[in-house]
Amino acid sequence: MRRVREPRKPRDGKRVLVMRYWPRGVKKDQVDDWWCDLAPTKELIHGYKQGAIPWADFARSYVKQMRSAVPKQKISELAAQARKRKISVLCDCADETRCHRSLLKKMLEA
């Protein structure tokens, strides 16, 4: 788990961005793959960032969203890739503990 704005390091392995929108100012060569299907919906992101949705509700909603067909398949694919090589999951949140990538990490490990 890393921030997308952190410089690429050899130990990163494949860098996979899991944000709904491409982050401003981030060059394409900083990311190897972009899986926007693993990002929270636009409504969930905005609700949480505006303070209308507390973290616990955000987390429950995000996990529920990831149980639908496309995200579930993508999680399986990413987990399979991670068993074969190092993968760094990227987002722009400064606090990993309050970021969907921490929730995604648990799903990938399961």
PyMOL commands that set and color helices and strands:
alter all, ss='L'
color gray80, all
select helices_A, chain A and resi 10-12+28-30+36-38+42-49+55-65+69-84+96-98+100-109
alter helices_A, ss='H'
color red, helices_A
select strands_A, chain A and resi 2-3+14-17+33-34+87-91
alter strands_A, ss='S'
color yellow, strands_A
deselect
rebuild
show_as cartoon
